[in-house]
Amino acid sequence: MATAKKKTSDNSTGVKATIAAATVLATAAAVFLYGTSDGAKARKKIKGWTLKAKGEVLEALEKAKDTSEAHYAELVDKVGSRYSKLKTMEAGEVEAFVKEMKQHWKKISSALKAPAKTAAKAKVSTKK
């Protein structure tokens, strides 16, 4: 009587993808906090709401299947519109935040592409 072979799942691909996603998020966070030319001065002026809003954008970006520039801009606008409704906001604060966040797309997109290449190479090497 022939016995059926049980298929075992290879979790290493999932772990590598998780590591790649974490790397992308860490890179994006670093770009947000340290990517400006006036980084030290800007970090001193950062208010609590901007950190929370940036975190919301990063979280939404992590959950999103689409990582295009248009989708990223839509996420930033959505978070910005939520914060613009708060009574504690000064005029122009949210608009400046949204503008700054949208300027970071090129750096974020390059960070998104780099881990994908690494994961693809790892996947190919495991098939050999």
CNS distance restraints for C-alpha pairs under 8 A (distance, minus, plus):
assign (resid  10 and name CA) (resid  14 and name CA) 7.88 0.50 0.50
assign (resid  11 and name CA) (resid  15 and name CA) 6.21 0.50 0.50
assign (resid  12 and name CA) (resid  16 and name CA) 6.06 0.50 0.50
assign (resid  13 and name CA) (resid  17 and name CA) 6.16 0.50 0.50
assign (resid  13 and name CA) (resid 119 and name CA) 7.81 0.50 0.50
assign (resid  13 and name CA) (resid 123 and name CA) 6.88 0.50 0.50
assign (resid  14 and name CA) (resid  18 and name CA) 6.17 0.50 0.50
assign (resid  15 and name CA) (resid  19 and name CA) 6.19 0.50 0.50
assign (resid  16 and name CA) (resid  20 and name CA) 6.08 0.50 0.50
assign (resid  16 and name CA) (resid 119 and name CA) 6.50 0.50 0.50
assign (resid  17 and name CA) (resid  21 and name CA) 6.14 0.50 0.50
assign (resid  17 and name CA) (resid 119 and name CA) 6.56 0.50 0.50
assign (resid  18 and name CA) (resid  22 and name CA) 6.18 0.50 0.50
assign (resid  19 and name CA) (resid  23 and name CA) 6.13 0.50 0.50
assign (resid  20 and name CA) (resid  24 and name CA) 6.26 0.50 0.50
assign (resid  20 and name CA) (resid 115 and name CA) 5.15 0.50 0.50
assign (resid  20 and name CA) (resid 116 and name CA) 7.20 0.50 0.50
assign (resid  20 and name CA) (resid 119 and name CA) 7.27 0.50 0.50
assign (resid  21 and name CA) (resid  25 and name CA) 6.28 0.50 0.50
assign (resid  21 and name CA) (resid  62 and name CA) 7.46 0.50 0.50
assign (resid  21 and name CA) (resid 115 and name CA) 7.57 0.50 0.50
assign (resid  22 and name CA) (resid  26 and name CA) 6.14 0.50 0.50
assign (resid  23 and name CA) (resid  27 and name CA) 6.10 0.50 0.50
assign (resid  23 and name CA) (resid 115 and name CA) 7.54 0.50 0.50
assign (resid  24 and name CA) (resid  28 and name CA) 6.08 0.50 0.50
assign (resid  24 and name CA) (resid 108 and name CA) 7.79 0.50 0.50
assign (resid  24 and name CA) (resid 111 and name CA) 5.71 0.50 0.50
assign (resid  24 and name CA) (resid 112 and name CA) 5.77 0.50 0.50
assign (resid  24 and name CA) (resid 115 and name CA) 7.19 0.50 0.50
assign (resid  25 and name CA) (resid  29 and name CA) 6.09 0.50 0.50
assign (resid  25 and name CA) (resid  58 and name CA) 6.80 0.50 0.50
assign (resid  25 and name CA) (resid  62 and name CA) 7.51 0.50 0.50
assign (resid  26 and name CA) (resid  30 and name CA) 6.18 0.50 0.50
assign (resid  27 and name CA) (resid  31 and name CA) 6.17 0.50 0.50
assign (resid  27 and name CA) (resid 108 and name CA) 7.54 0.50 0.50
assign (resid  27 and name CA) (resid 111 and name CA) 6.69 0.50 0.50
assign (resid  28 and name CA) (resid  32 and name CA) 6.21 0.50 0.50
assign (resid  28 and name CA) (resid  58 and name CA) 7.67 0.50 0.50
assign (resid  28 and name CA) (resid 107 and name CA) 7.72 0.50 0.50
assign (resid  28 and name CA) (resid 108 and name CA) 5.62 0.50 0.50
assign (resid  28 and name CA) (resid 111 and name CA) 7.36 0.50 0.50
assign (resid  29 and name CA) (resid  33 and name CA) 6.27 0.50 0.50
assign (resid  29 and name CA) (resid  58 and name CA) 7.76 0.50 0.50
assign (resid  30 and name CA) (resid  34 and name CA) 5.53 0.50 0.50
assign (resid  30 and name CA) (resid  35 and name CA) 6.94 0.50 0.50
assign (resid  31 and name CA) (resid  35 and name CA) 4.36 0.50 0.50
assign (resid  31 and name CA) (resid  36 and name CA) 7.82 0.50 0.50
assign (resid  31 and name CA) (resid 104 and name CA) 7.20 0.50 0.50
assign (resid  31 and name CA) (resid 107 and name CA) 7.26 0.50 0.50
assign (resid  31 and name CA) (resid 108 and name CA) 7.64 0.50 0.50
assign (resid  32 and name CA) (resid  36 and name CA) 7.83 0.50 0.50
assign (resid  32 and name CA) (resid  54 and name CA) 7.75 0.50 0.50
assign (resid  32 and name CA) (resid 101 and name CA) 7.38 0.50 0.50
assign (resid  32 and name CA) (resid 104 and name CA) 7.24 0.50 0.50
assign (resid  33 and name CA) (resid  39 and name CA) 7.10 0.50 0.50
assign (resid  33 and name CA) (resid  43 and name CA) 6.68 0.50 0.50
assign (resid  34 and name CA) (resid  39 and name CA) 5.23 0.50 0.50
assign (resid  34 and name CA) (resid  40 and name CA) 7.79 0.50 0.50
assign (resid  34 and name CA) (resid  43 and name CA) 7.82 0.50 0.50
assign (resid  35 and name CA) (resid  39 and name CA) 6.66 0.50 0.50
assign (resid  35 and name CA) (resid 104 and name CA) 8.00 0.50 0.50
assign (resid  36 and name CA) (resid  42 and name CA) 7.74 0.50 0.50
assign (resid  38 and name CA) (resid  42 and name CA) 5.86 0.50 0.50
assign (resid  39 and name CA) (resid  43 and name CA) 5.98 0.50 0.50
assign (resid  40 and name CA) (resid  44 and name CA) 6.50 0.50 0.50
assign (resid  41 and name CA) (resid  45 and name CA) 6.60 0.50 0.50
assign (resid  42 and name CA) (resid  46 and name CA) 6.24 0.50 0.50
assign (resid  46 and name CA) (resid  50 and name CA) 6.54 0.50 0.50
assign (resid  46 and name CA) (resid  51 and name CA) 7.41 0.50 0.50
assign (resid  47 and name CA) (resid  51 and name CA) 6.96 0.50 0.50
assign (resid  48 and name CA) (resid  52 and name CA) 6.41 0.50 0.50
assign (resid  49 and name CA) (resid  53 and name CA) 5.98 0.50 0.50
assign (resid  50 and name CA) (resid  54 and name CA) 5.99 0.50 0.50
assign (resid  50 and name CA) (resid  97 and name CA) 7.42 0.50 0.50
assign (resid  51 and name CA) (resid  55 and name CA) 6.11 0.50 0.50
assign (resid  52 and name CA) (resid  56 and name CA) 6.26 0.50 0.50
assign (resid  53 and name CA) (resid  57 and name CA) 6.33 0.50 0.50
assign (resid  53 and name CA) (resid  79 and name CA) 6.51 0.50 0.50
assign (resid  53 and name CA) (resid  80 and name CA) 7.64 0.50 0.50
assign (resid  53 and name CA) (resid  83 and name CA) 7.87 0.50 0.50
assign (resid  54 and name CA) (resid  58 and name CA) 6.18 0.50 0.50
assign (resid  55 and name CA) (resid  59 and name CA) 6.03 0.50 0.50
assign (resid  56 and name CA) (resid  60 and name CA) 6.09 0.50 0.50
assign (resid  56 and name CA) (resid  79 and name CA) 7.23 0.50 0.50
assign (resid  57 and name CA) (resid  61 and name CA) 6.02 0.50 0.50
assign (resid  57 and name CA) (resid  75 and name CA) 6.28 0.50 0.50
assign (resid  57 and name CA) (resid  76 and name CA) 6.23 0.50 0.50
assign (resid  57 and name CA) (resid  79 and name CA) 6.86 0.50 0.50
assign (resid  58 and name CA) (resid  62 and name CA) 6.10 0.50 0.50
assign (resid  59 and name CA) (resid  63 and name CA) 6.36 0.50 0.50
assign (resid  60 and name CA) (resid  64 and name CA) 6.03 0.50 0.50
assign (resid  60 and name CA) (resid  75 and name CA) 7.15 0.50 0.50
assign (resid  61 and name CA) (resid  67 and name CA) 7.08 0.50 0.50
assign (resid  61 and name CA) (resid  72 and name CA) 7.14 0.50 0.50
assign (resid  61 and name CA) (resid  75 and name CA) 7.64 0.50 0.50
assign (resid  66 and name CA) (resid  71 and name CA) 6.68 0.50 0.50
assign (resid  67 and name CA) (resid  71 and name CA) 6.30 0.50 0.50
assign (resid  67 and name CA) (resid  72 and name CA) 6.53 0.50 0.50
assign (resid  67 and name CA) (resid 109 and name CA) 7.94 0.50 0.50
assign (resid  68 and name CA) (resid  72 and name CA) 6.21 0.50 0.50
assign (resid  69 and name CA) (resid  73 and name CA) 6.08 0.50 0.50
assign (resid  69 and name CA) (resid 105 and name CA) 6.66 0.50 0.50
assign (resid  70 and name CA) (resid  74 and name CA) 6.16 0.50 0.50
assign (resid  71 and name CA) (resid  75 and name CA) 6.23 0.50 0.50
assign (resid  72 and name CA) (resid  76 and name CA) 6.29 0.50 0.50
assign (resid  72 and name CA) (resid 102 and name CA) 7.85 0.50 0.50
assign (resid  72 and name CA) (resid 105 and name CA) 7.63 0.50 0.50
assign (resid  73 and name CA) (resid  77 and name CA) 6.10 0.50 0.50
assign (resid  73 and name CA) (resid 102 and name CA) 6.14 0.50 0.50
assign (resid  74 and name CA) (resid  78 and name CA) 6.06 0.50 0.50
assign (resid  75 and name CA) (resid  79 and name CA) 6.27 0.50 0.50
assign (resid  76 and name CA) (resid  80 and name CA) 5.96 0.50 0.50
assign (resid  76 and name CA) (resid  98 and name CA) 6.19 0.50 0.50
assign (resid  76 and name CA) (resid 101 and name CA) 6.96 0.50 0.50
assign (resid  76 and name CA) (resid 102 and name CA) 7.23 0.50 0.50
assign (resid  77 and name CA) (resid  81 and name CA) 5.97 0.50 0.50
assign (resid  77 and name CA) (resid  98 and name CA) 6.59 0.50 0.50
assign (resid  78 and name CA) (resid  82 and name CA) 6.48 0.50 0.50
assign (resid  79 and name CA) (resid  83 and name CA) 6.51 0.50 0.50
assign (resid  80 and name CA) (resid  84 and name CA) 6.08 0.50 0.50
assign (resid  80 and name CA) (resid  94 and name CA) 6.01 0.50 0.50
assign (resid  80 and name CA) (resid  95 and name CA) 7.55 0.50 0.50
assign (resid  80 and name CA) (resid  97 and name CA) 7.58 0.50 0.50
assign (resid  80 and name CA) (resid  98 and name CA) 6.16 0.50 0.50
assign (resid  81 and name CA) (resid  85 and name CA) 6.69 0.50 0.50
assign (resid  81 and name CA) (resid  94 and name CA) 7.98 0.50 0.50
assign (resid  82 and name CA) (resid  86 and name CA) 7.53 0.50 0.50
assign (resid  83 and name CA) (resid  89 and name CA) 7.69 0.50 0.50
assign (resid  83 and name CA) (resid  94 and name CA) 6.91 0.50 0.50
assign (resid  84 and name CA) (resid  89 and name CA) 6.68 0.50 0.50
assign (resid  84 and name CA) (resid  94 and name CA) 5.90 0.50 0.50
assign (resid  85 and name CA) (resid  89 and name CA) 7.99 0.50 0.50
assign (resid  89 and name CA) (resid  93 and name CA) 6.69 0.50 0.50
assign (resid  89 and name CA) (resid  94 and name CA) 7.53 0.50 0.50
assign (resid  92 and name CA) (resid  96 and name CA) 6.06 0.50 0.50
assign (resid  93 and name CA) (resid  97 and name CA) 6.24 0.50 0.50
assign (resid  94 and name CA) (resid  98 and name CA) 6.13 0.50 0.50
assign (resid  95 and name CA) (resid  99 and name CA) 6.14 0.50 0.50
assign (resid  96 and name CA) (resid 100 and name CA) 6.09 0.50 0.50
assign (resid  97 and name CA) (resid 101 and name CA) 6.11 0.50 0.50
assign (resid  98 and name CA) (resid 102 and name CA) 6.21 0.50 0.50
assign (resid  99 and name CA) (resid 103 and name CA) 6.44 0.50 0.50
assign (resid 100 and name CA) (resid 104 and name CA) 6.92 0.50 0.50
assign (resid 101 and name CA) (resid 105 and name CA) 7.48 0.50 0.50
assign (resid 104 and name CA) (resid 108 and name CA) 6.29 0.50 0.50
assign (resid 105 and name CA) (resid 109 and name CA) 5.90 0.50 0.50
assign (resid 106 and name CA) (resid 110 and name CA) 6.25 0.50 0.50
assign (resid 107 and name CA) (resid 111 and name CA) 6.28 0.50 0.50
assign (resid 108 and name CA) (resid 112 and name CA) 6.14 0.50 0.50
assign (resid 109 and name CA) (resid 113 and name CA) 6.28 0.50 0.50
assign (resid 110 and name CA) (resid 114 and name CA) 6.31 0.50 0.50
assign (resid 111 and name CA) (resid 115 and name CA) 7.06 0.50 0.50
assign (resid 112 and name CA) (resid 116 and name CA) 6.86 0.50 0.50
assign (resid 113 and name CA) (resid 117 and name CA) 6.50 0.50 0.50
assign (resid 114 and name CA) (resid 118 and name CA) 6.57 0.50 0.50
assign (resid 115 and name CA) (resid 119 and name CA) 6.06 0.50 0.50
assign (resid 116 and name CA) (resid 120 and name CA) 6.08 0.50 0.50
assign (resid 117 and name CA) (resid 121 and name CA) 6.23 0.50 0.50
assign (resid 118 and name CA) (resid 122 and name CA) 6.26 0.50 0.50
assign (resid 119 and name CA) (resid 123 and name CA) 6.14 0.50 0.50
assign (resid 120 and name CA) (resid 124 and name CA) 6.26 0.50 0.50
assign (resid 121 and name CA) (resid 125 and name CA) 6.18 0.50 0.50
assign (resid 122 and name CA) (resid 126 and name CA) 6.31 0.50 0.50
assign (resid 123 and name CA) (resid 127 and name CA) 6.71 0.50 0.50
assign (resid 124 and name CA) (resid 128 and name CA) 7.06 0.50 0.50
